[in-house]
Amino acid sequence: MPRFEDADFAVDAAPAPGARSPRDARGSAAGSLPIPSDAGNTVEIPATRSSISDAAQYMHNLSFAPSSRDRRASRNSFGTSLPIPRSPRVSRLSSVVHADVSRDILASQVQDVNKEKTAAAKNMAFAFDIDGVLAHGNEAIEEAKEALAILNGDNELGIKIPYILLTNGGGKPEEERCAQLTEVLGCPISTDQFIQSHTPMQALAEYYDTVLVCGGEGQKIRKVAENYGFKNVVHPKDILAWDPTVSPWRSFSEEDRLEAKPRDFSKVKFDAILVFADSRDYATDMQLIMDLLLADDGKMLTRSVDPVANRIPVYFSQGDLVFPTDHKGPPRLTQGLFRISIEAQYKALTGVDLERVVYGKPERATYTYADEVLKAWMEQLHNEARLPENVYMVGDNPASDICGGNMHGWNTCLVRTGVFQGGDNDESNPANFGVFPHVLEAVKTALRKELGQDFKFKWNPKVNPVTHGDGASAVE
């Protein structure tokens, strides 16, 4: 794995030979910014520094997006293990119960007649990213609704084909997010088939008692951490309510004050810092995270003489740099950029790299947990607690969805409805099953590969399993 030293970002003492003036680029889209004057009243001072940003010397050597082509599967290089829960949660929202008993009986008869296709259907599964694949914000991608309908049984066998949702999003309890997705996508989504970025981090509750938890809307993230079993959850607004001066550029409303749980934090020892979702108050979150990283053994208002030796651990729920939203322009910045800024601040203040742990895609821990969730979901759908042989990851972000899926041995499908807008495939993280215009095309192509080119994507309620056991009466 290549390592970047500070020397790699050295500043030139003089302009590089052949360096161009900004005036040379005037009118050229490929050049640098032009000086806005043609009247001869400007003086151009030759550059005496490298074009590399000043921030580059503070960048952590593993901040950059991983590449499956370079076999860089993880951003965590410090021998730190990533614990995951021993078993998935018990669902509070089931999507397995059927109201149409007669349809289920008929579907069962059709499956009995078509045993080979049925076996193949039970030996495959899908893992979907959400943002940019199934939805843009709170707006469903229309093709996604049809794709999920097919997997939920609207096919010639009337069979449910297992799928899970594997997202780097987060910030809300799983139950709340699944209820929201159920409404957006128009089909029931169970917590048993849902993994958001911080879901595997519930395992950390066995290691740490008092934690600072950052990110998400309002103070919902507190409930998430408490549901995971963390004994003493502190939200940044709690500390602001105790001492507003801790963050000079704070955002602190009266509603924040009413929800906050202040105490004398000078007497509290923090065990770890957990960034569960995107910050809504960068100034405060960055300040408090840096205070605790530089503190003496996790105690507010202190500074350690050796911040490296006495530093408490910091965990980030995911590492994506950008993500698609309902914004009509390019993808928006997300938690990965927040993490990089924390790394740069820490190195600027201490001179050493920040050792930190990142969950989410493409990390192995998240995909290992996804295997366990898939097994449990298979048991609910088909009474078979096993992992299907043919798993298809459908995503829009090559550096997380595709990289992680490739490294985990899954079939990867890259769609053009989110982050990826490139050429035939991504160069660093090429999808091994192909690139598709949208999720529906990816799902249909995978089903045809596993179940045959003649497989029909519509359930026929009038099918006769005796005379039409091959599904010939169903229409595509």
N, C-alpha and C positions, 0 to 999 in steps of 0.2 A: 504494500500500500504506500503510495507516495506521501511524503510528509513535507509540508511547506514550512520553511524556516523564515525568520524575520529577514534574513539576507535576501530571500527571494523577492522581497518587496522593497529593496533598497532604493533610495532616492538618488538620482543622478546629480552630480555636482554642476553639470553644464548641459546645455541643450544637446540632444542626440543629433548626430550628423544627419543632415537632410531634413531636419524638423521643419514643418510647414507653419507658416503664419496663419492665424485665423482669417486674415484678409484673403489668403489664397483660396479659402473654401467658400468665399462669398458666393451664394447662388447654387452651391452644391449640396445636395441632400446627404452625401456621404462624408462631408467634411465636418470640422468642429464649428462651434458657434462663431458667426462673423461679428466683427466690431461694427456697430450700427451707425456708420458714418462714411460718406464718400467725399466729404468736403476737405479732406486733408487736415482736419483739426484734431486728429487723434494721434497719439503716440503709442506704438506697439512695443511692449517690453517683452523680449524673448523669454520663453519659459526656462526656469532653472530647476524645475522639479520633474519627477517622473509623472506620467499621465495616470499612474496607479493612484487610486483614492487613498487619502490619509487613513481611512478606516481599514485598509487592507492589512496593515501590519498587525492589527488586533484581531483579525479573523481567526477563529479556531480552525485547526487543520482538518476537522471533519464536518465543518458546517455545510459543505457543498453537497449538492444532490447526489445520492448514490447511483451507481450504474451497474446493472447486471452484466454488461459487456466487460467491465473491469473487475467483476466479481466483488464489488463493494456492497455487501448486503446490509451493512449496519453502520450507523453513525456512532455507535458505542464501542470504544476501543480500549477501555480501561479494565477489562476483565470483570466488569460488573454484571451480575446476573439480573435478568428481568423476571421477577416472580409473576406468575399468573394464577388465577383462582383454580382450586382443585376440581371444581365442578361448576357448571353454569347455574345461574339463578333459577329459581322457580318462577314461572311466568304468571303474571297477573292478567294477561290479555291473551287469550287463546284464539288461534286462527285454525284450529284443527276440527272444531265442532261443526257438523253439518246439520242444516235444517231439513234438507231434501233427502229423506231416507230412501225413497224409491229410486232416485237418481243414483245414489251410492250403490244400491243393490244391482242396478243395471250395469253400472260401470264395472263393478266387480265381476259380473258375468262376461263382459267384453274382455277384461284383462285375463280371465281364466282361459278364454279361447285363444288370445294372442300372448301366449306365455313368453315367447322369445323377445318381443318388443317390450313387454312389461318388465322382464328381467333387466333389459338394457336401460329402461327408464329409471329403475330403482338403483342403477349403478352409475348414475350421473347426478351432478348437482351444480348449482351456480352460486357465486359470491358476487354481489353487486356493490359497487360504490354508489353513493346517493347523489351528492351534488355534481351536476354535470353529466350524470348517467340516467338517473330516474327523475330528477327534478332540478329546477333552477330556483333556489330559495323555496318559497311556498307555492310555486307553480309547477305542476307535474309536466314532464315531457310526455306528450300524448302517446308516442310509440311505447313508452314504458308501461302504460296502463294495459295495452294489449299484450305485451310480453309477459307481464305478471299474471294476466288472466289465463294465458296458455299454460303457464307453470302451475297455476292453481286448479287446473283440471279442465280448462276449456280446450280439449284436444281429443283426438279420435279414441283414445283409451279412457278418457275421463279420469286420468290419473294425476295425482299431485306429484310434481317433480321438485325435490327439495331445493330451497335457495335460502341464503342468509344475506343480510345487509351488513357490509363491512365498511365503515366510514371513518375518516379522520376528523369528522365533526364531533361536537360535544357541547357541554355546558348545561345540559338539563338532565334530570333523571330519565333513565331508560323508558320507564312507563309513560312519562309525559311525551317524550319524543316519538314513541311508537303510536300513541294516540293521535299525534299530529300527522304522522306519516300515513296512518290509516285514512284520515280525512283527505289528505292531499292526493294520495295514489288511488283512492277509491276501492281498496281491498284491505282486509285485516292484516296488520303486521304485529307479530307477537314479540315480546321481549326475548323469547327463547330462540329467535332467529335474528337477533339484532345485536351488533357490536359497534359501539362508538369508541372514539380514541381512548377514553379513560376507563372503559369498562374493565379491561384486564388489570388496571391499577388498583382495583379493590383488594388485590392480594397484599398490597403494601400496608393495609390496616393491621396486619399481624406483626409488622416490624416497627411502626412508629405510632406514638400516642398523640403528641401535640404537633399539628401541622398547619402551616400557612397555605391556604388553597386559593388560587387566583384564577380569574377568567369568567366568562359567561355573563348573561344578562342579570342585572340586579345582584341579589345574593342567593340565587338558585343553586349555585355550586356548593353552598354549604349543605343543602339537603342531600345532594349527590354524595358528598363525602361521608355524611352521617349514615346514609343508607348503606354505604360500603363497610361501615363498622369502625370508622375512625373515632376515637374516644373524645378528642378535644380538637375541634375544628375552628380555626381562626380565619376570618375573612378580612381582607385589607380594610374594609369599612369599619370593622371593630377597632382597629388600631387608630384610624382617623378620629373615631368618636372619643377615644381616650386622649389623643393628642393631635389636633389638627395640624400643628406646625411640623409634624414629621414629613409632610409632603407639601412643599411651597406652592406647587402648581396643581393642587388636588382638585378633584371634582367630587363634591360632597353635598348632596341635597338633603332636604328635611326628611324625605322618605328614607334615604340612606340612614339617617340618624335614628329613625324610629325602628328600623330593622336591625341595627347594629347591636352587638353585645360587648360593650367596653368593659375593661378591667385594668388593673395595673400591670401592663405588659412588661414593665421593667423587672418584674418578679417571675416572668414566665420563661421557661426554657423550651425553645422550639427544637423539634427533632428532625424535621425535613420541610422542604418547600415543594409544593405540587402545583404545577401549572396545568389545569385541566382543560382550558379553552382559551379563545382569544380574549385579550384584555380589553375592557371598555374604559379603563383609566390608566393609560400607559405611564403617566408621570408617577402616580402613586405606586403602582405595582412594581415598576422598575426600581424605584427608590427603596421600597421595603425589601425586595428580593436582594438588592445589593447590600442593604444594611445587615441582613441576616447572614449573607455569604461572607462578609468581612467581620462579623461579630465574634466575640469570644464564646465559642461553644453554643451558638444559637440564642444568645441573650441580647435583647434590644438595648440600645443606648451604650453598647460596649464596642471596642475595637480590639481585635486580637493582634498580638505582636507577631503571630504566625498564622495568617488567615488560611493558608493551605492546609496546615496540620489540624487546625481546629474547625475547619469548614463543615457545615452540615450539608447533607446531600440535596440536590435539586433535580426534580423529575419533570420532564415535559411530555405531554400526552401524545404529541405527534410532531413531525418535522416538515410538513409541507410549507413551501414558500408562498405559493399562490393557490387560490381556489376559485371555481366559477360561482357566480351568484346570478341574481336576476338583472344585474347591471348589463347594459347593452354593449359596453366596451370590453377591454381586455380583463382577464381574471384579476381579482383583488388580492392584496397582501394578507397573509395569515400568520399562524403562530410561529412558523419557522423563522420569519424575519424578526419576530419578537425575541426568539431564542438567540439568534445571531447577535442582536444588539446587546443582550445581556452578556454574552461571551466577550464582545468587544469592550464593553465597559469594565468587566472584571479584569481582562488582560491589561487594559490601559491603567488600571489602578494598582495591579499587583505585579504585572510583568510576566505572569504565567497563564497557561491555558486553563480554562474552567472545565473540570471534569464533571460531566452531567450525563443523565440517562434519558433516552428518548424512546417512548413507546409508539404505538400506531404503525400504520403501513410505512415503509416496507419491513419493519423489524420482525425478526423471527418469532419473538414471543407472541406478537399479535396473531400471526398466522398459525402458530401452534394452538393458541386458544381457539381460533376459528375452527380448527379441526375438531376440537372437543365439542364445540357448539353444533357443528354439522352432524356429528355422531348422535348427539342427543336429539336433534331435530329429526334425523332419520328414524330414530326409535319411536318418536311421536307419530310420524306419518306412516311408517311401514313396519313398525315393531321390529326393527333391525338396528341394533346399536353398533353400527359400523360406518366407516368412512367410505363413500363411493369412490371407485377407482378413477372416474373421469370428472374432475372438478374444473369449472370454467370461471375464471375471474374476469369480470367486465368492468373496465374502468376508463377514466378519461385522463388520468395523470400518469405519464410514463415513469416518473421518478418515485412514485409510491405504489399505485395499483399494479402496474405492469412489472416493475422491478421486483417487488415483493412476491408477486405471483410466479414469476419466472424462477426466482431463487427457491421457492417452495415446491416447485415441480408441478404447478397447476398449468392448465391451458389458459393463455391470456388473450383477451380481446380488447382492443383499444378503439374507443368511439370518438367521433368528432363533434360531440355536443357539449364539450366542456373545455378543459385546459388545452388538450392537444388540438392544434390546428395546422399541423405540419404537412409533410409530403406523404410518400407511400407508407412510411412507418417511422418510428422514432429511432434515431441512430444509436443512442446509448442504451436504451431499454426497448428493443423491438418486441412487439407483441408476437408471441410464437404461433397463435392461431389466426391472427389477421387483424386488419383495421376495417372498421365498419362505420357507416354513416350515423347509426344510432343503435340503441340497445336491442330493439326488436329484430333487426337484421342479424345481430350477433347471436341472439337466442335461437332464431330459426335455423341459422347455419349450423350451430352446434347440435340441435335436435336432429337435423337431417343426417349429420355425420354419425350420430350414435344410434338413431332409430330408423334410418333409411330415407332415401330421397322422396319416397311416396308418403311420408308421415304427414297426416292432416292436422292443421292447427285450429280445429273447431270441433266441439262436441256435438254429435247428432242425437238429439233426444229420441228420435224415431228408429235408431239403429236396432237391428235384430241380431243379437250375438250369435245366433245359430246360422242364419243365412248370410250374414255380413260380418263374420268374425274377424275378417282382415281389415275392417274399418272402411270398406270400399264405399259404403253409403254415406260416409261423412263428407262434408265439403270443406275445402281449404278456406 
